[in-house]
């Protein structure tokens, strides 16, 4: 699927080259504006836009182009998982922002209202789907992967409002999320090395000796929820203020549900809280049992020596939120690159802090309910079709890629018709 995404981008670049004779993004943007004149964008511009953004949204794991990510995380070594969720997904979202602002934002490109409609729609769908699927996983690495999908949706919504404040907030959110998510995958790697499993049910109460890993896993969950003063909290707060209205509920709910799932794993696996879950098969879950440790020798016998990396990553995520002047530095860099030098001040606000505390409190409450009432983690009938879509068949994923490209084109089409 990633290869198909790359081919899609190459085809889109080929169309842009055919229209403008340029390969530099800034020159392509000027060439599109010159070629359009007063007529606005046409079908070729729309096709190139859809092809290029489809490739980038595959990298970002946006619904319905996300299916590769949970499957890849389930089998990839821990360092690869850290890079996929901590770097590549963020780069995909960054690519969407950069390519639109440089290539398609002019009069010869796609109107701003149409990009907003496309990104907010796809982002909301991605956040909701990722959060729901995250909650019902017992395979810890797949659970974290779906959390990444949910946060990708939040990134896209923030970018979709097309404001300097939204851009700044998403940039900080990405930086904080990269540290938190990479740290959580590193902790999952410790479990895999020690016990040969990442099955939440099979590991119930077995990891009590890994106290440092338990603390890091819980801290990572709180960072994922947006607890101040983590960088995720500052980025989420700025972005929530930019998007406003009902979309704020999406931010609070998605961050709370994904963090609640991670806290639930912490309580069950490291603390042994709640009744031992039944290991019944489910068409919504993949267990993660029977896997092989990734390291041998001393590291496998003393896994706490592997906690230095997640500790450093979490410290970096915290520094994003508390580092003096760091937020303004990021804002200036982002705005000079993509907002024509427009200045947006980045700072903590009372509403942002309260929303961060609310999402954290909701995450803790959800985790507590899941531990005391295990039936809360049993997938309801309405959620099962989401898992069945994750078939693992390449042909199905190609079909979803085509559907995603078609949906993106349909959302952007009104601006082309209007031109």
MARROMAR-178721 format. One record per residue (C-alpha): x negated, y negated, z negated; residue in one letter. Coordinates in pm, whole numbers, padded with zeros to 5 digits, always signed. Last residue first. Layout:
<atoms>
XYZA
...
</atoms>
This chain:
<atoms>
+01374-02762+01121X
+01697-02656+00944X
+01655-02308+01080X
+01300-02299+00950X
+01408-02429+00611X
+01692-02175+00591X
+01451-01886+00667X
+01238-01896+00350X
+01459-01665+00141X
+01523-01438+00439X
+01152-01413+00514X
+01070-01315+00157X
+01346-01054+00162X
+01218-00910+00491X
+00863-00892+00358X
+00988-00717+00044X
+01195-00473+00249X
+00893-00391+00465X
+00685-00331+00154X
+00966-00120+00009X
+00966+00098+00323X
+00589+00137+00298X
+00637+00241-00063X
+00887+00507+00038X
+00649+00645+00299X
+00369+00660+00044X
+00573+00883-00184X
+00517+00819-00555X
+00891+00804-00616X
+00903+00488-00828X
+01256+00413-00702X
+01375+00692-00931X
+01246+00491-01226X
+01465+00192-01145X
+01762+00424-01087X
+01733+00533-01450X
+01802+00192-01601X
+02182+00197-01573X
+02202+00541-01736X
+02032+00425-02050X
+01662+00502-02110X
+01584+00627-02458X
+01370+00368-02637X
+01657+00245-02854X
+01727+00609-02945X
+01417+00589-03162X
+01604+00385-03427X
+01356+00297-03701X
+01060+00257-03467X
+01254+00096-03182X
+01433-00141-03419X
+01105-00252-03572X
+00950-00305-03231X
+01248-00514-03123X
+01225-00726-03438X
+00852-00782-03393X
+00905-00887-03031X
+01190-01120-03130X
+00968-01285-03390X
+00695-01331-03130X
+00939-01476-02873X
+01073-01717-03137X
+00725-01820-03254X
+00627-01902-02897X
+00954-02090-02844X
+00892-02290-03163X
+00537-02375-03057X
+00656-02490-02716X
+00939-02697-02864X
+00696-02867-03103X
+00456-02947-02824X
+00096-02836-02773X
-00098-03024-02508X
-00173-03034-02138X
-00146-03374-01973X
-00061-03374-01606X
-00258-03579-01356X
-00190-03584-00983X
-00517-03546-00789X
-00345-03428-00473X
-00176-03143-00652X
-00378-02842-00546X
-00748-02873-00612X
-00753-03197-00811X
-00453-03078-01010X
-00603-02741-01094X
-00942-02878-01201X
-00786-03158-01404X
-00548-02917-01575X
-00825-02670-01657X
-01030-02945-01819X
-00722-03074-02001X
-00661-02728-02146X
-01025-02692-02250X
-01038-03026-02430X
-01110-02872-02766X
-01084-02491-02740X
-00772-02381-02931X
-00554-02216-02666X
-00818-02088-02425X
-01033-01997-02726X
-00770-01742-02836X
-00793-01559-02503X
-01174-01563-02536X
-01151-01418-02887X
-00919-01148-02750X
-01178-01060-02484X
-01461-01051-02739X
-01265-00817-02965X
-01167-00601-02667X
-01537-00559-02575X
-01664-00494-02927X
-01411-00218-02984X
-01617+00051-02809X
-01834+00119-03116X
-01506+00218-03282X
-01505+00528-03060X
-01774+00708-03259X
-01764+01065-03130X
-01671+00977-02772X
-01927+00699-02765X
-02203+00932-02888X
-02174+01187-02610X
-01907+01172-02342X
-01692+00907-02181X
-01367+00909-01983X
-01172+01157-02194X
-00955+01396-01989X
-00578+01378-01967X
-00339+01642-02104X
-00069+01399-02210X
+00021+01079-02026X
+00395+01130-02073X
+00554+00984-01763X
+00888+00825-01839X
+01210+00736-01656X
+01307+01085-01542X
+01273+01199-01899X
+01123+01507-02054X
+01180+01563-02422X
+00885+01505-02648X
+01099+01406-02944X
+00966+01110-03133X
+00826+01167-03484X
+01044+00968-03720X
+00931+00616-03798X
+00586+00482-03873X
+00271+00680-03795X
+00053+00373-03848X
-00178+00397-03546X
+00042+00571-03289X
+00391+00474-03405X
+00342+00120-03528X
+00093+00023-03259X
+00308+00177-02984X
+00606-00024-03109X
+00389-00335-03111X
+00312-00273-02743X
+00682-00232-02661X
+00767-00545-02858X
+00504-00738-02661X
+00674-00639-02335X
+01020-00720-02468X
+00917-01052-02625X
+00726-01180-02321X
+01013-01093-02087X
+01282-01239-02316X
+01108-01568-02397X
+01007-01635-02038X
+01345-01536-01893X
+01521-01756-02149X
+01310-02051-02031X
+01452-01988-01684X
+01792-02094-01817X
+01686-02460-01839X
+01327-02574-01814X
+01069-02477-01550X
+00804-02729-01653X
+00867-02705-02028X
+00847-02327-02005X
+00519-02358-01814X
+00358-02576-02081X
+00471-02339-02356X
+00366-02027-02167X
+00019-02166-02105X
-00020-02267-02469X
+00111-01932-02593X
-00102-01728-02353X
-00403-01930-02467X
-00340-01805-02819X
-00250-02065-03086X
+00035-01979-03108X
+00204-01641-03053X
+00289-01591-02687X
+00426-01237-02701X
+00117-01106-02521X
-00101-01265-02787X
+00101-01084-03052X
+00052-00756-02864X
-00321-00819-02838X
-00336-00877-03213X
-00161-00544-03269X
-00402-00359-03040X
-00702-00531-03202X
-00582-00435-03550X
-00522-00075-03447X
-00863-00053-03277X
-01027-00169-03597X
-00833+00081-03805X
-00904+00384-03587X
-00844+00639-03864X
-00467+00615-03825X
-00488+00736-03468X
-00285+01057-03508X
+00038+00903-03641X
+00232+00965-03318X
-00026+01047-03050X
+00197+01301-02872X
+00486+01056-02853X
+00286+00756-02731X
+00113+00967-02467X
-00227+00819-02382X
-00411+01148-02428X
-00759+01294-02447X
-00774+01216-02820X
-01087+01008-02873X
-01166+00893-02521X
-00802+00831-02434X
-00740+00637-02751X
-01048+00421-02691X
-00933+00363-02332X
-00600+00235-02464X
-00801-00016-02667X
-00981-00129-02350X
-00643-00159-02178X
-00525-00388-02457X
-00838-00603-02431X
-00795-00642-02053X
-00437-00752-02116X
-00527-01012-02375X
-00819-01162-02185X
-00639-01183-01850X
-00322-01308-02018X
-00502-01606-02167X
-00653-01707-01834X
-00328-01647-01648X
-00125-01852-01897X
-00375-02138-01868X
-00339-02143-01490X
+00039-02096-01518X
+00069-02399-01744X
-00140-02618-01518X
+00058-02525-01207X
+00390-02578-01383X
+00281-02916-01512X
+00160-03019-01166X
+00504-02932-01027X
+00598-02683-00757X
+00881-02502-00942X
+00762-02181-00777X
+00428-02170-00956X
+00602-02123-01290X
+00839-01863-01147X
+00547-01679-00989X
+00351-01665-01316X
+00656-01536-01504X
+00701-01259-01248X
+00336-01164-01281X
+00405-01140-01653X
+00663-00866-01594X
+00433-00673-01360X
+00154-00691-01618X
+00390-00547-01879X
+00463-00272-01629X
+00093-00189-01629X
+00076-00192-02009X
+00353+00069-02026X
+00182+00267-01750X
-00135+00273-01962X
+00057+00375-02272X
+00253+00660-02110X
+00568+00641-02327X
+00753+00400-02099X
+01106+00267-02156X
+01015-00085-02266X
+00776-00146-01978X
+01043-00054-01721X
+01281-00316-01857X
+01011-00584-01883X
+00876-00520-01533X
+01221-00529-01375X
+01318-00853-01550X
+00991-01032-01474X
+00981-00916-01112X
+01341-01018-01040X
+01274-01358-01197X
+00958-01402-00995X
+01118-01293-00667X
+01399-01546-00709X
+01174-01822-00844X
+00917-01760-00569X
+01161-01756-00279X
+01385-02043-00389X
+01086-02260-00471X
+00927-02177-00136X
+01250-02278+00037X
+01277-02606-00152X
+00916-02691-00069X
+00975-02669+00305X
+00757-02412+00488X
+00486-02545+00719X
+00460-02807+00992X
+00566-03087+00759X
+00288-02993+00516X
+00289-02736+00235X
+00200-02433+00450X
-00179-02426+00466X
-00341-02584+00159X
-00062-02577-00100X
+00085-02252+00030X
-00249-02075+00049X
-00365-02191-00294X
-00050-02108-00487X
-00002-01765-00325X
-00374-01690-00367X
-00356-01775-00737X
-00077-01519-00776X
-00292-01255-00606X
-00595-01361-00809X
-00397-01310-01131X
-00311-00956-01022X
-00675-00891-00937X
-00831-01015-01259X
-00698-00886-01590X
-00444-00633-01466X
-00660-00474-01196X
-00995-00547-01365X
-00896-00395-01699X
-00740-00098-01520X
-01069-00044-01334X
-01261-00050-01663X
-01014+00207-01808X
-01057+00462-01531X
-00766+00476-01283X
-00501+00750-01301X
-00201+00585-01470X
-00314+00237-01375X
-00286+00316-01003X
+00065+00457-01039X
+00175+00156-01243X
+00027-00083-00982X
+00129+00081-00653X
+00500+00018-00702X
+00470-00360-00723X
+00583-00475-00377X
+00953-00490-00472X
+00884-00669-00707X
+00557-00864-00739X
+00236-00665-00787X
+00002-00968-00747X
-00201-00784-00485X
+00121-00694-00301X
+00230-01057-00341X
-00087-01168-00160X
-00024-00938+00136X
+00339-01044+00155X
+00229-01407+00137X
+00018-01372+00452X
+00282-01182+00651X
+00574-01402+00544X
+00390-01727+00616X
+00267-01599+00952X
+00622-01500+01050X
+00766-01832+00932X
+00504-02025+01129X
+00580-01817+01438X
+00955-01869+01395X
+00927-02249+01390X
+00827-02517+01144X
+00925-02883+01187X
+01017-03047+01517X
+00866-03389+01456X
+00517-03283+01556X
+00492-02911+01484X
+00152-02866+01647X
-00001-03151+01447X
+00136-03024+01116X
+00027-02669+01193X
-00322-02789+01286X
-00352-02989+00965X
-00270-02679+00762X
-00505-02464+00970X
-00782-02719+00915X
-00734-02702+00539X
-00733-02322+00547X
-01046-02279+00758X
-00973-02024+01033X
-00881-02257+01320X
-00749-02216+01675X
-00420-02367+01559X
-00139-02142+01685X
-00336-01828+01771X
-00540-01870+01455X
-00223-01887+01248X
-00091-01575+01417X
-00416-01391+01350X
-00410-01500+00985X
-00063-01348+00955X
-00185-01024+01109X
-00482-01019+00874X
-00256-01077+00574X
-00030-00787+00674X
-00332-00564+00724X
-00443-00645+00369X
-00098-00564+00236X
-00105-00238+00428X
-00435-00157+00263X
-00286-00238-00077X
+00000+00000+00000X
</atoms>
